[in-house]
């Protein structure tokens, strides 16, 4: 009987540690609104993009566009996602995603969770998203680093979504 209980506890621990849903550690909520970034016009959804006019001269050969989003699923869960597009099918197309939380004590956004990297080879587009468990009563946004590699030439640019309040 004890052996069965131990096996179930180990299985439960394994599932909670290695599941596809990431959890952010609870801290004391801070409700001061951010003074950096763009508030979302929609209370449960924020997005952003790297517009062609803002891509640097060095990133005009392969990196065409990048977008990112944050979507409130519940008072304790958000979905974070992004998409990178190149001008043509190339060696590698990727997007690295981070969930950022507003820290009013420092007046800066801080990376709360590294959500993961989504990449593919011999393609022109890659998309990825993941659900993340978060404490409520905070402002959140997505940071995405879009990068492409063609024959060893790497280009990258960043994207920040508009921010939302999760309560």
ABEGO torsion letter per residue (X at the ends): XAAAAAAAAAAAAAAAAABABBBBBBBBBBABBBABEBBBABAABBBBBBBAAABBAAAAAABABBBBBBBBABAABBBBBBBBBBABBBABBBBBBBBBBBBAAAGBBBBABBAEBBBBBGBABBBBBBBBBBBBGBBBBBBBBBBBBBGGBBBBBBBBBBBBBBX
